[in-house]
Amino acid sequence: MKPNAGQIDRVVRVIVGLILLSLIFILDGNVRWWGLIGLGPLLTGLAGRCPAYSLFGISTCRLPRKDS
């Protein structure tokens, strides 16, 4: 699978994912589990591939794209 997320996009996703995951330790009660939403941006940032980008044909990666 080719990456479709650029370097800046990936860094922003990892930072946002970590911030959202930190809500698990900051908030109280059942609302803290909403922090698990941070797994999505974190994993896509680390992998460099976003399923939503693939669905819409978007790529923020600087690599030349070859359509086959």
MOPENOR-V305629 format. One record per residue. N is the residue number from 1. RES is the residue in one letter. PSI is psi as a letter, one per 30 degrees, with the letter a starting at -180 (999 if undefined). OMEGA is omega in whole degrees, 0 to 359 (* if undefined). Layout:
N	RES	PSI	OMEGA
N	RES	PSI	OMEGA
//
This chain:
1	M	k	180
2	K	k	176
3	P	k	177
4	N	g	177
5	A	k	180
6	G	l	185
7	Q	e	180
8	I	e	178
9	D	e	181
10	R	e	180
11	V	e	179
12	V	e	180
13	R	e	180
14	V	e	180
15	I	e	179
16	V	e	179
17	G	e	179
18	L	e	178
19	I	e	179
20	L	e	178
21	L	f	179
22	S	f	178
23	L	f	178
24	I	e	183
25	F	f	184
26	I	e	185
27	L	l	179
28	D	l	176
29	G	a	183
30	N	f	182
31	V	f	182
32	R	f	181
33	W	f	174
34	W	f	177
35	G	f	178
36	L	f	175
37	I	f	180
38	G	f	178
39	L	e	180
40	G	e	179
41	P	e	180
42	L	e	182
43	L	e	179
44	T	e	177
45	G	e	179
46	L	e	181
47	A	f	182
48	G	g	183
49	R	k	180
50	C	k	179
51	P	e	179
52	A	e	177
53	Y	e	179
54	S	e	181
55	L	e	182
56	F	g	178
57	G	g	181
58	I	k	174
59	S	k	175
60	T	g	180
61	C	k	181
62	R	f	180
63	L	k	177
64	P	k	183
65	R	k	178
66	K	j	176
67	D	k	180
68	S	999	*
//
